[in-house]
Amino acid sequence: MALSYKARRRWSLLILLIGMPVYIIIAVNLVALLPELSKIVEFIMYVVLGIAWIIPFKFVFMGIGQEEPDAQNKKDGPN
């Protein structure tokens, strides 16, 4: 089932405002549980975790920054 543009905008806002901070807290705590690592390995882990969160939500964020697809029809109005 495909989400409408408006639904994707709402979901992206929810993901960024609630999901992202929760994910950051979980990722930092998981890295802290590991034994002492070198700074390079720790940095690489944070980079991988920072990219990995977006993969499941890629379809939600596609095209959100662009104009609404039906906006042209709304601007023209009825003829």
DRENNU-580275 format. One record per residue: y, x, z of N, C-alpha, C in turn. Coordinates in steps of 0.02 Angstrom, whole numbers, plus 50000, padded with zeros to 5 digits. Atoms other than C-alpha are relative to their C-alpha. Example, Ala and Ser with C-alpha at 12.3 -4.5 7.8 and 13.67 -1.06 7.14 Angstrom:
! DRENNU-580275
+-------+-------+-------+-------+-------+-------+-------+-------+-------+
!   n.y !   n.x !   n.z !  ca.y !  ca.x !  ca.z !   c.y !   c.x !   c.z !
+-------+-------+-------+-------+-------+-------+-------+-------+-------+
! 49941 ! 50045 ! 50000 ! 49775 ! 50615 ! 50390 ! 50060 ! 50045 ! 50000 !
! 49941 ! 49958 ! 49997 ! 49947 ! 50684 ! 50357 ! 50055 ! 49961 ! 50037 !
+-------+-------+-------+-------+-------+-------+-------+-------+-------+
***
This chain:
! DRENNU-580275
+-------+-------+-------+-------+-------+-------+-------+-------+-------+
!   n.y !   n.x !   n.z !  ca.y !  ca.x !  ca.z !   c.y !   c.x !   c.z !
+-------+-------+-------+-------+-------+-------+-------+-------+-------+
! 49941 ! 50042 ! 50000 ! 50000 ! 50000 ! 50000 ! 50062 ! 50044 ! 50000 !
! 49939 ! 49960 ! 50006 ! 50165 ! 50075 ! 49945 ! 50056 ! 49971 ! 50043 !
! 49944 ! 50021 ! 49958 ! 50314 ! 50069 ! 50061 ! 50062 ! 49991 ! 49957 !
! 49937 ! 50009 ! 50036 ! 50480 ! 50003 ! 50000 ! 50048 ! 50056 ! 50021 !
! 49951 ! 49948 ! 49986 ! 50631 ! 50118 ! 49998 ! 50029 ! 49990 ! 50070 !
! 49971 ! 50016 ! 49935 ! 50705 ! 50030 ! 50150 ! 49951 ! 50016 ! 50056 !
! 50051 ! 49985 ! 49949 ! 50541 ! 50045 ! 50248 ! 49992 ! 50075 ! 50008 !
! 50007 ! 49926 ! 49995 ! 50526 ! 50230 ! 50205 ! 50060 ! 50030 ! 50036 !
! 49941 ! 49975 ! 49964 ! 50705 ! 50258 ! 50267 ! 49993 ! 49988 ! 50075 !
! 50009 ! 50015 ! 49928 ! 50665 ! 50172 ! 50432 ! 49946 ! 50044 ! 50031 !
! 50053 ! 49957 ! 49974 ! 50502 ! 50268 ! 50454 ! 50023 ! 50072 ! 50006 !
! 49976 ! 49930 ! 49996 ! 50586 ! 50434 ! 50414 ! 50046 ! 50010 ! 50059 !
! 49956 ! 49995 ! 49942 ! 50719 ! 50400 ! 50545 ! 49960 ! 50001 ! 50064 !
! 50043 ! 50003 ! 49941 ! 50587 ! 50355 ! 50674 ! 49962 ! 50066 ! 50009 !
! 50037 ! 49937 ! 49997 ! 50486 ! 50510 ! 50632 ! 50046 ! 50057 ! 50023 !
! 49955 ! 49946 ! 49983 ! 50638 ! 50624 ! 50645 ! 50028 ! 49994 ! 50071 !
! 49970 ! 50009 ! 49934 ! 50710 ! 50549 ! 50805 ! 49950 ! 50000 ! 50057 !
! 50049 ! 50004 ! 49946 ! 50551 ! 50521 ! 50904 ! 49942 ! 50048 ! 49989 !
! 50059 ! 49959 ! 50013 ! 50405 ! 50608 ! 50820 ! 50013 ! 50074 ! 50000 !
! 49985 ! 49928 ! 50004 ! 50488 ! 50775 ! 50787 ! 50009 ! 50032 ! 50069 !
! 49994 ! 49969 ! 49933 ! 50543 ! 50810 ! 50968 ! 49933 ! 50001 ! 50038 !
! 50065 ! 50001 ! 49968 ! 50371 ! 50758 ! 51032 ! 49955 ! 50054 ! 49971 !
! 50040 ! 49949 ! 50032 ! 50287 ! 50871 ! 50905 ! 50023 ! 50070 ! 50022 !
! 49974 ! 49935 ! 49979 ! 50400 ! 51017 ! 50954 ! 49976 ! 50017 ! 50070 !
! 50022 ! 49989 ! 49931 ! 50357 ! 50996 ! 51138 ! 49925 ! 50017 ! 50001 !
! 50072 ! 49987 ! 50002 ! 50171 ! 50989 ! 51099 ! 49985 ! 50069 ! 49970 !
! 50013 ! 49935 ! 50033 ! 50178 ! 51141 ! 50982 ! 50019 ! 50058 ! 50046 !
! 49979 ! 49946 ! 49955 ! 50274 ! 51248 ! 51107 ! 49951 ! 50007 ! 50058 !
! 50048 ! 49997 ! 49945 ! 50154 ! 51202 ! 51247 ! 49933 ! 50028 ! 49978 !
! 50063 ! 49972 ! 50025 ! 50002 ! 51241 ! 51139 ! 50004 ! 50075 ! 49990 !
! 49993 ! 49927 ! 50009 ! 50069 ! 51413 ! 51094 ! 50005 ! 50034 ! 50068 !
! 49994 ! 49970 ! 49933 ! 50111 ! 51444 ! 51278 ! 49932 ! 50004 ! 50035 !
! 50066 ! 49998 ! 49969 ! 49930 ! 51407 ! 51327 ! 49958 ! 50060 ! 49977 !
! 50037 ! 49943 ! 50027 ! 49867 ! 51550 ! 51219 ! 50016 ! 50063 ! 50040 !
! 49985 ! 49937 ! 49965 ! 49852 ! 51723 ! 51294 ! 50059 ! 50036 ! 49966 !
! 49941 ! 49963 ! 50026 ! 49996 ! 51845 ! 51268 ! 49986 ! 50027 ! 49930 !
! 50007 ! 49978 ! 50069 ! 50017 ! 51875 ! 51082 ! 50060 ! 50043 ! 49981 !
! 49943 ! 49961 ! 50023 ! 50125 ! 51995 ! 50986 ! 50053 ! 49952 ! 49972 !
! 49944 ! 50042 ! 50023 ! 50294 ! 51928 ! 50933 ! 49991 ! 49979 ! 49927 !
! 50011 ! 50016 ! 50070 ! 50245 ! 51933 ! 50749 ! 49950 ! 49943 ! 49992 !
! 50051 ! 50052 ! 50003 ! 50088 ! 51828 ! 50775 ! 50029 ! 49934 ! 50026 !
! 49969 ! 50060 ! 49972 ! 50186 ! 51706 ! 50883 ! 50049 ! 49969 ! 49950 !
! 49952 ! 50024 ! 50050 ! 50322 ! 51693 ! 50751 ! 49963 ! 49965 ! 49942 !
! 50039 ! 50030 ! 50055 ! 50192 ! 51659 ! 50614 ! 49971 ! 49933 ! 50021 !
! 50027 ! 50064 ! 49976 ! 50113 ! 51523 ! 50721 ! 50054 ! 49946 ! 50001 !
! 49946 ! 50049 ! 49999 ! 50281 ! 51438 ! 50745 ! 50020 ! 49979 ! 49929 !
! 49984 ! 50016 ! 50070 ! 50316 ! 51447 ! 50558 ! 49948 ! 49952 ! 49971 !
! 50054 ! 50043 ! 50025 ! 50147 ! 51371 ! 50516 ! 50004 ! 49931 ! 50032 !
! 49994 ! 50065 ! 49966 ! 50167 ! 51234 ! 50647 ! 50063 ! 49963 ! 49977 !
! 49938 ! 50032 ! 50023 ! 50344 ! 51202 ! 50586 ! 49994 ! 49969 ! 49931 !
! 50011 ! 50028 ! 50067 ! 50282 ! 51171 ! 50409 ! 49946 ! 49947 ! 50001 !
! 50059 ! 50044 ! 50000 ! 50120 ! 51082 ! 50454 ! 50016 ! 49928 ! 50018 !
! 49985 ! 50069 ! 49979 ! 50203 ! 50929 ! 50532 ! 50021 ! 49956 ! 49942 !
! 49973 ! 50041 ! 50054 ! 50280 ! 50872 ! 50368 ! 49946 ! 49979 ! 49950 !
! 50052 ! 50015 ! 50050 ! 50119 ! 50872 ! 50264 ! 49975 ! 49928 ! 50003 !
! 50023 ! 50070 ! 50000 ! 50054 ! 50703 ! 50326 ! 50055 ! 49949 ! 49984 !
! 49944 ! 50047 ! 50010 ! 50228 ! 50625 ! 50309 ! 50038 ! 50012 ! 49935 !
! 49965 ! 49983 ! 50061 ! 50274 ! 50694 ! 50139 ! 50018 ! 49939 ! 49959 !
! 49987 ! 50059 ! 50040 ! 50260 ! 50525 ! 50053 ! 50057 ! 49958 ! 50029 !
! 49946 ! 50039 ! 49968 ! 50381 ! 50448 ! 50179 ! 50068 ! 50029 ! 49981 !
! 49936 ! 49967 ! 50011 ! 50519 ! 50576 ! 50146 ! 50018 ! 50009 ! 49926 !
! 49987 ! 49990 ! 50071 ! 50504 ! 50582 ! 49956 ! 50056 ! 49953 ! 49976 !
! 49946 ! 50040 ! 50030 ! 50668 ! 50523 ! 49878 ! 50047 ! 49967 ! 50049 !
! 49958 ! 50033 ! 49951 ! 50752 ! 50471 ! 50041 ! 50073 ! 50020 ! 49993 !
! 49931 ! 49977 ! 50007 ! 50908 ! 50575 ! 50007 ! 50034 ! 49976 ! 49937 !
! 49972 ! 50024 ! 50063 ! 50933 ! 50495 ! 49837 ! 50024 ! 49928 ! 50008 !
! 49975 ! 50068 ! 50000 ! 51018 ! 50333 ! 49794 ! 49941 ! 49951 ! 49996 !
! 50052 ! 50051 ! 50000 ! 50915 ! 50175 ! 49821 ! 49984 ! 49981 ! 49927 !
! 50019 ! 50015 ! 50069 ! 50816 ! 50136 ! 49662 ! 50030 ! 49935 ! 49973 !
! 49973 ! 50064 ! 50023 ! 50881 ! 49956 ! 49654 ! 50075 ! 49997 ! 50007 !
! 49928 ! 50001 ! 49989 ! 51061 ! 50007 ! 49690 ! 50038 ! 49985 ! 49936 !
! 49966 ! 50012 ! 50063 ! 51109 ! 50003 ! 49506 ! 50002 ! 49925 ! 49986 !
! 50002 ! 50072 ! 50011 ! 51055 ! 49821 ! 49494 ! 50048 ! 49964 ! 50047 !
! 49955 ! 50032 ! 49952 ! 51155 ! 49777 ! 49650 ! 50073 ! 50012 ! 49982 !
! 49931 ! 49984 ! 50019 ! 51313 ! 49863 ! 49584 ! 50023 ! 49956 ! 49942 !
! 49982 ! 50039 ! 50059 ! 51309 ! 49769 ! 49419 ! 50014 ! 49928 ! 50017 !
! 49992 ! 50070 ! 49981 ! 51293 ! 49600 ! 49502 ! 49970 ! 49954 ! 49947 !
! 50027 ! 50048 ! 50049 ! 51239 ! 49441 ! 49413 ! 50045 ! 49996 ! 49938 !
! 49961 ! 50006 ! 50063 ! 51292 ! 49423 ! 49231 ! 50006 ! 49929 ! 49979 !
+-------+-------+-------+-------+-------+-------+-------+-------+-------+
***
